[in-house]
């Protein structure tokens, strides 16, 4: 499976670069040694999903584009993790996505 801009986990990983919990100081354990690219964000997003992180799109106009909570805070707040998939690709995500794809293409060509 490749990066899926409609998957909020993939999208949030791309948008935020890595996932920081909004409820405490937890940061999702990302891999600084790997090449940054869509595959990388996809892996981070899907790993966070498997590990029980909560990622949800915020209402338009909110300070952060995504609500991110670690598994600890999810249970602390008594929340339920639902894996929602967007019907449409958020414009900001699509833009970053296209930019990254262009860079990746350049790297392959060089
Ligand atoms: Zn937390």
Backbone and ligand atoms as CSV (ligand in chain L), in Angstrom:
chain,resi,resn,atom,element,x,y,z
A,1,UNK,N,N,0.836,-1.208,0.000
A,1,UNK,CA,C,0.000,0.000,0.000
A,1,UNK,C,C,0.869,1.256,0.000
A,2,UNK,N,N,0.456,2.214,-0.772
A,2,UNK,CA,C,1.189,3.471,-0.857
A,2,UNK,C,C,0.455,4.553,-0.082
A,3,UNK,N,N,1.048,5.712,-0.047
A,3,UNK,CA,C,0.465,6.857,0.638
A,3,UNK,C,C,-0.952,7.115,0.136
A,4,UNK,N,N,-1.853,7.316,1.074
A,4,UNK,CA,C,-3.252,7.543,0.735
A,4,UNK,C,C,-3.707,8.883,1.310
A,5,UNK,N,N,-3.817,9.900,0.459
A,5,UNK,CA,C,-4.165,11.239,0.963
A,5,UNK,C,C,-5.558,11.299,1.592
A,6,UNK,N,N,-6.365,10.267,1.351
A,6,UNK,CA,C,-7.705,10.266,1.951
A,6,UNK,C,C,-7.698,9.650,3.346
A,7,UNK,N,N,-6.613,9.005,3.695
A,7,UNK,CA,C,-6.489,8.417,5.024
A,7,UNK,C,C,-5.999,9.512,5.979
A,8,UNK,N,N,-6.776,9.815,7.001
A,8,UNK,CA,C,-6.402,10.938,7.876
A,8,UNK,C,C,-5.072,10.697,8.579
A,9,UNK,N,N,-4.701,9.446,8.811
A,9,UNK,CA,C,-3.429,9.157,9.479
A,9,UNK,C,C,-2.259,9.511,8.564
A,10,UNK,N,N,-2.355,9.098,7.332
A,10,UNK,CA,C,-1.320,9.450,6.357
A,10,UNK,C,C,-1.265,10.965,6.185
A,11,UNK,N,N,-2.437,11.567,6.042
A,11,UNK,CA,C,-2.516,13.004,5.802
A,11,UNK,C,C,-1.942,13.788,6.972
A,12,UNK,N,N,-2.278,13.386,8.199
A,12,UNK,CA,C,-1.791,14.109,9.378
A,12,UNK,C,C,-0.284,13.960,9.529
A,13,UNK,N,N,0.238,12.775,9.240
A,13,UNK,CA,C,1.686,12.555,9.331
A,13,UNK,C,C,2.406,13.464,8.339
A,14,UNK,N,N,1.836,13.588,7.150
A,14,UNK,CA,C,2.426,14.446,6.130
A,14,UNK,C,C,2.332,15.908,6.538
A,15,UNK,N,N,1.177,16.285,7.016
A,15,UNK,CA,C,0.918,17.688,7.329
A,15,UNK,C,C,1.727,18.163,8.528
A,16,UNK,N,N,1.781,17.351,9.566
A,16,UNK,CA,C,2.457,17.742,10.804
A,16,UNK,C,C,3.918,17.325,10.829
A,17,UNK,N,N,4.387,16.584,9.839
A,17,UNK,CA,C,5.738,16.031,9.724
A,17,UNK,C,C,5.925,14.861,10.691
A,18,UNK,N,N,5.457,14.975,11.897
A,18,UNK,CA,C,5.381,13.834,12.782
A,18,UNK,C,C,4.208,14.103,13.699
A,19,UNK,N,N,3.855,13.135,14.514
A,19,UNK,CA,C,2.643,13.258,15.295
A,19,UNK,C,C,2.948,13.580,16.755
A,20,UNK,N,N,2.498,14.737,17.190
A,20,UNK,CA,C,2.624,15.131,18.587
A,20,UNK,C,C,1.263,15.036,19.258
A,21,UNK,N,N,1.232,14.430,20.432
A,21,UNK,CA,C,-0.020,14.326,21.160
A,21,UNK,C,C,-0.455,15.715,21.630
A,22,UNK,N,N,-1.722,16.027,21.473
A,22,UNK,CA,C,-2.220,17.321,21.916
A,22,UNK,C,C,-2.584,17.321,23.397
A,23,UNK,N,N,-2.593,16.141,24.006
A,23,UNK,CA,C,-3.010,16.050,25.397
A,23,UNK,C,C,-1.843,15.931,26.370
A,24,UNK,N,N,-0.678,15.547,25.885
A,24,UNK,CA,C,0.495,15.411,26.758
A,24,UNK,C,C,1.749,15.603,25.905
A,25,UNK,N,N,2.894,15.241,26.437
A,25,UNK,CA,C,4.143,15.522,25.711
A,25,UNK,C,C,4.596,14.372,24.813
A,26,UNK,N,N,3.759,13.351,24.684
A,26,UNK,CA,C,4.138,12.215,23.844
A,26,UNK,C,C,4.295,12.611,22.378
A,27,UNK,N,N,5.337,12.088,21.779
A,27,UNK,CA,C,5.540,12.252,20.341
A,27,UNK,C,C,5.607,10.868,19.746
A,28,UNK,N,N,4.960,10.704,18.628
A,28,UNK,CA,C,5.029,9.393,18.001
A,28,UNK,C,C,6.459,9.128,17.569
A,29,UNK,N,N,6.918,7.918,17.816
A,29,UNK,CA,C,8.287,7.531,17.556
A,29,UNK,C,C,8.538,7.424,16.057
A,30,UNK,N,N,9.077,8.469,15.494
A,30,UNK,CA,C,9.352,8.440,14.065
A,30,UNK,C,C,10.794,8.003,13.824
A,31,UNK,N,N,11.121,7.808,12.583
A,31,UNK,CA,C,12.449,7.291,12.267
A,31,UNK,C,C,13.269,8.343,11.546
A,32,UNK,N,N,14.107,9.081,12.289
A,32,UNK,CA,C,14.826,10.220,11.707
A,32,UNK,C,C,15.832,9.816,10.634
A,33,UNK,N,N,16.211,8.547,10.585
A,33,UNK,CA,C,17.245,8.162,9.626
A,33,UNK,C,C,16.717,7.828,8.242
A,34,UNK,N,N,15.411,7.723,8.167
A,34,UNK,CA,C,14.854,7.338,6.870
A,34,UNK,C,C,14.701,8.523,5.924
A,35,UNK,N,N,14.703,8.235,4.663
A,35,UNK,CA,C,14.488,9.272,3.657
A,35,UNK,C,C,13.065,9.785,3.777
A,36,UNK,N,N,12.956,11.116,3.797
A,36,UNK,CA,C,11.635,11.727,3.881
A,36,UNK,C,C,10.940,11.605,2.525
A,37,UNK,N,N,9.742,11.170,2.582
A,37,UNK,CA,C,8.977,11.041,1.345
A,37,UNK,C,C,7.594,10.533,1.667
A,38,UNK,N,N,6.788,10.361,0.663
A,38,UNK,CA,C,5.415,9.940,0.904
A,38,UNK,C,C,5.341,8.558,1.551
A,39,UNK,N,N,6.257,7.663,1.160
A,39,UNK,CA,C,6.293,6.331,1.755
A,39,UNK,C,C,6.526,6.419,3.265
A,40,UNK,N,N,7.425,7.314,3.608
A,40,UNK,CA,C,7.786,7.510,5.009
A,40,UNK,C,C,6.580,7.970,5.824
A,41,UNK,N,N,5.860,8.959,5.311
A,41,UNK,CA,C,4.700,9.462,6.042
A,41,UNK,C,C,3.586,8.419,6.100
A,42,UNK,N,N,3.496,7.668,5.042
A,42,UNK,CA,C,2.501,6.595,5.015
A,42,UNK,C,C,2.794,5.577,6.125
A,43,UNK,N,N,4.051,5.194,6.242
A,43,UNK,CA,C,4.440,4.221,7.264
A,43,UNK,C,C,4.191,4.757,8.666
A,44,UNK,N,N,4.535,6.021,8.887
A,44,UNK,CA,C,4.304,6.629,10.199
A,44,UNK,C,C,2.805,6.640,10.514
A,45,UNK,N,N,2.032,7.081,9.546
A,45,UNK,CA,C,0.584,7.167,9.743
A,45,UNK,C,C,-0.032,5.819,10.063
A,46,UNK,N,N,0.376,4.813,9.305
A,46,UNK,CA,C,-0.222,3.494,9.511
A,46,UNK,C,C,0.254,2.851,10.810
A,47,UNK,N,N,1.472,3.148,11.203
A,47,UNK,CA,C,1.979,2.599,12.455
A,47,UNK,C,C,1.232,3.235,13.636
A,48,UNK,N,N,1.003,4.552,13.541
A,48,UNK,CA,C,0.250,5.250,14.584
A,48,UNK,C,C,-1.156,4.675,14.688
A,49,UNK,N,N,-1.732,4.360,13.552
A,49,UNK,CA,C,-3.076,3.777,13.522
A,49,UNK,C,C,-3.078,2.426,14.241
A,50,UNK,N,N,-2.101,1.602,13.908
A,50,UNK,CA,C,-2.001,0.281,14.542
A,50,UNK,C,C,-1.757,0.394,16.044
A,51,UNK,N,N,-0.977,1.406,16.433
A,51,UNK,CA,C,-0.619,1.561,17.843
A,51,UNK,C,C,-1.723,2.212,18.675
A,52,UNK,N,N,-2.818,2.578,18.054
A,52,UNK,CA,C,-3.950,3.100,18.810
A,52,UNK,C,C,-3.982,4.602,18.993
A,53,UNK,N,N,-3.226,5.331,18.183
A,53,UNK,CA,C,-3.297,6.785,18.233
A,53,UNK,C,C,-4.614,7.253,17.616
A,54,UNK,N,N,-5.075,8.390,18.095
A,54,UNK,CA,C,-6.285,8.961,17.515
A,54,UNK,C,C,-5.905,10.154,16.645
A,55,UNK,N,N,-6.322,10.120,15.411
A,55,UNK,CA,C,-6.110,11.240,14.505
A,55,UNK,C,C,-7.445,11.576,13.866
A,56,UNK,N,N,-7.835,12.829,13.977
A,56,UNK,CA,C,-9.109,13.234,13.397
A,56,UNK,C,C,-8.972,14.613,12.787
A,57,UNK,N,N,-9.651,14.812,11.705
A,57,UNK,CA,C,-9.643,16.120,11.071
A,57,UNK,C,C,-10.412,17.099,11.948
A,58,UNK,N,N,-9.895,18.306,12.075
A,58,UNK,CA,C,-10.559,19.336,12.865
A,58,UNK,C,C,-11.562,20.098,12.017
A,59,UNK,N,N,-12.453,20.751,12.712
A,59,UNK,CA,C,-13.368,21.660,12.019
A,59,UNK,C,C,-12.559,22.719,11.292
A,60,UNK,N,N,-13.082,23.207,10.225
A,60,UNK,CA,C,-12.411,24.273,9.506
A,60,UNK,C,C,-12.283,25.499,10.425
A,61,UNK,N,N,-11.127,26.155,10.405
A,61,UNK,CA,C,-10.938,27.334,11.226
A,61,UNK,C,C,-10.286,27.041,12.569
A,62,UNK,N,N,-10.066,25.780,12.882
A,62,UNK,CA,C,-9.406,25.437,14.139
A,62,UNK,C,C,-7.910,25.755,14.029
A,63,UNK,N,N,-7.234,25.859,15.159
A,63,UNK,CA,C,-5.812,26.192,15.165
A,63,UNK,C,C,-4.977,25.123,14.474
A,64,UNK,N,N,-5.302,23.881,14.723
A,64,UNK,CA,C,-4.582,22.783,14.114
A,64,UNK,C,C,-5.487,22.089,13.114
A,65,UNK,N,N,-4.867,21.616,12.044
A,65,UNK,CA,C,-5.656,20.931,11.018
A,65,UNK,C,C,-6.125,19.567,11.511
A,66,UNK,N,N,-5.317,18.985,12.416
A,66,UNK,CA,C,-5.649,17.649,12.907
A,66,UNK,C,C,-5.595,17.569,14.418
A,67,UNK,N,N,-6.480,16.772,14.943
A,67,UNK,CA,C,-6.478,16.457,16.359
A,67,UNK,C,C,-5.672,15.168,16.500
A,68,UNK,N,N,-4.635,15.206,17.331
A,68,UNK,CA,C,-3.779,14.039,17.499
A,68,UNK,C,C,-3.682,13.692,18.979
A,69,UNK,N,N,-3.993,12.465,19.329
A,69,UNK,CA,C,-3.883,12.026,20.712
A,69,UNK,C,C,-3.194,10.665,20.780
A,70,UNK,N,N,-2.300,10.521,21.754
A,70,UNK,CA,C,-1.607,9.251,21.932
A,70,UNK,C,C,-2.571,8.248,22.587
A,71,UNK,N,N,-2.230,6.957,22.527
A,71,UNK,CA,C,-3.127,5.926,23.093
A,71,UNK,C,C,-3.437,6.176,24.572
A,72,UNK,N,N,-2.459,6.701,25.295
A,72,UNK,CA,C,-2.646,6.997,26.714
A,72,UNK,C,C,-3.748,8.041,26.912
A,73,UNK,N,N,-3.680,9.117,26.164
A,73,UNK,CA,C,-4.683,10.184,26.294
A,73,UNK,C,C,-6.047,9.736,25.769
A,74,UNK,N,N,-6.036,8.896,24.767
A,74,UNK,CA,C,-7.303,8.375,24.244
A,74,UNK,C,C,-8.064,7.675,25.363
A,75,UNK,N,N,-7.368,6.862,26.140
A,75,UNK,CA,C,-8.070,6.166,27.222
A,75,UNK,C,C,-8.326,7.093,28.404
A,76,UNK,N,N,-7.424,8.057,28.621
A,76,UNK,CA,C,-7.601,9.034,29.690
A,76,UNK,C,C,-8.887,9.848,29.470
A,77,UNK,N,N,-9.152,10.197,28.225
A,77,UNK,CA,C,-10.351,10.971,27.916
A,77,UNK,C,C,-11.557,10.081,27.604
A,78,UNK,N,N,-11.328,8.788,27.643
A,78,UNK,CA,C,-12.416,7.862,27.360
A,78,UNK,C,C,-12.926,7.963,25.936
A,79,UNK,N,N,-11.999,8.211,25.010
A,79,UNK,CA,C,-12.397,8.365,23.608
A,79,UNK,C,C,-12.310,7.035,22.870
A,80,UNK,N,N,-12.963,7.033,21.750
A,80,UNK,CA,C,-12.966,5.839,20.921
A,80,UNK,C,C,-12.262,6.186,19.612
A,81,UNK,N,N,-11.351,5.331,19.192
A,81,UNK,CA,C,-10.625,5.597,17.953
A,81,UNK,C,C,-11.416,5.048,16.775
A,82,UNK,N,N,-11.732,5.928,15.889
A,82,UNK,CA,C,-12.405,5.484,14.667
A,82,UNK,C,C,-11.520,5.813,13.485
A,83,UNK,N,N,-11.426,4.912,12.581
A,83,UNK,CA,C,-10.565,5.138,11.424
A,83,UNK,C,C,-11.393,5.660,10.269
A,84,UNK,N,N,-11.467,6.961,10.235
A,84,UNK,CA,C,-12.277,7.569,9.191
A,84,UNK,C,C,-11.435,7.821,7.952
A,85,UNK,N,N,-12.093,7.697,6.845
A,85,UNK,CA,C,-11.426,7.941,5.589
A,85,UNK,C,C,-12.166,9.077,4.907
A,86,UNK,N,N,-11.424,10.023,4.417
A,86,UNK,CA,C,-12.056,11.158,3.759
A,86,UNK,C,C,-12.588,10.778,2.393
A,87,UNK,N,N,-13.677,11.391,2.042
A,87,UNK,CA,C,-14.221,11.189,0.706
A,87,UNK,C,C,-13.424,12.038,-0.277
A,88,UNK,N,N,-13.083,13.229,0.200
A,88,UNK,CA,C,-12.312,14.118,-0.659
A,88,UNK,C,C,-10.914,14.291,-0.067
A,89,UNK,N,N,-9.976,14.661,-0.892
A,89,UNK,CA,C,-8.622,14.941,-0.421
A,89,UNK,C,C,-8.584,16.398,0.017
A,90,UNK,N,N,-8.184,16.679,1.260
A,90,UNK,CA,C,-8.085,18.081,1.702
A,90,UNK,C,C,-7.111,18.840,0.789
A,91,UNK,N,N,-7.468,20.045,0.359
A,91,UNK,CA,C,-6.638,20.808,-0.589
A,91,UNK,C,C,-5.198,20.987,-0.123
A,92,UNK,N,N,-5.009,21.250,1.165
A,92,UNK,CA,C,-3.647,21.463,1.678
A,92,UNK,C,C,-2.819,20.194,1.522
A,93,UNK,N,N,-3.452,19.051,1.774
A,93,UNK,CA,C,-2.751,17.774,1.664
A,93,UNK,C,C,-2.403,17.482,0.207
A,94,UNK,N,N,-3.361,17.753,-0.660
A,94,UNK,CA,C,-3.120,17.503,-2.073
A,94,UNK,C,C,-1.936,18.330,-2.574
A,95,UNK,N,N,-1.878,19.572,-2.100
A,95,UNK,CA,C,-0.814,20.475,-2.516
A,95,UNK,C,C,0.554,19.945,-2.079
A,96,UNK,N,N,0.663,19.566,-0.801
A,96,UNK,CA,C,1.942,19.049,-0.290
A,96,UNK,C,C,2.301,17.761,-1.022
A,97,UNK,N,N,1.291,16.959,-1.242
A,97,UNK,CA,C,1.459,15.683,-1.913
A,97,UNK,C,C,2.058,15.862,-3.306
A,98,UNK,N,N,1.499,16.760,-4.060
A,98,UNK,CA,C,1.979,17.015,-5.417
A,98,UNK,C,C,3.407,17.549,-5.385
A,99,UNK,N,N,3.675,18.425,-4.427
A,99,UNK,CA,C,5.020,18.990,-4.295
A,99,UNK,C,C,6.027,17.890,-3.988
A,100,UNK,N,N,5.648,16.965,-3.084
A,100,UNK,CA,C,6.562,15.887,-2.713
A,100,UNK,C,C,6.789,14.935,-3.881
A,101,UNK,N,N,5.717,14.674,-4.620
A,101,UNK,CA,C,5.843,13.785,-5.774
A,101,UNK,C,C,6.771,14.389,-6.818
A,102,UNK,N,N,6.679,15.707,-6.983
A,102,UNK,CA,C,7.539,16.392,-7.945
A,102,UNK,C,C,9.000,16.272,-7.519
A,103,UNK,N,N,9.252,16.446,-6.223
A,103,UNK,CA,C,10.619,16.330,-5.703
A,103,UNK,C,C,11.132,14.905,-5.883
A,104,UNK,N,N,10.270,13.942,-5.592
A,104,UNK,CA,C,10.698,12.546,-5.717
A,104,UNK,C,C,11.024,12.191,-7.162
A,105,UNK,N,N,10.243,12.727,-8.071
A,105,UNK,CA,C,10.487,12.480,-9.494
A,105,UNK,C,C,11.840,13.062,-9.903
A,106,UNK,N,N,12.122,14.253,-9.403
A,106,UNK,CA,C,13.388,14.910,-9.705
A,106,UNK,C,C,14.553,14.081,-9.205
A,107,UNK,N,N,14.384,13.528,-8.006
A,107,UNK,CA,C,15.457,12.725,-7.409
A,107,UNK,C,C,15.727,11.481,-8.233
A,108,UNK,N,N,14.661,10.885,-8.761
A,108,UNK,CA,C,14.823,9.687,-9.580
A,108,UNK,C,C,15.537,10.036,-10.879
A,109,UNK,N,N,15.193,11.208,-11.431
A,109,UNK,CA,C,15.756,11.622,-12.717
A,109,UNK,C,C,17.217,12.031,-12.579
A,110,UNK,N,N,17.592,12.541,-11.418
A,110,UNK,CA,C,18.967,13.049,-11.231
A,110,UNK,C,C,19.988,11.911,-11.164
L,1,ZN,ZN,ZN,-0.984,11.931,25.157
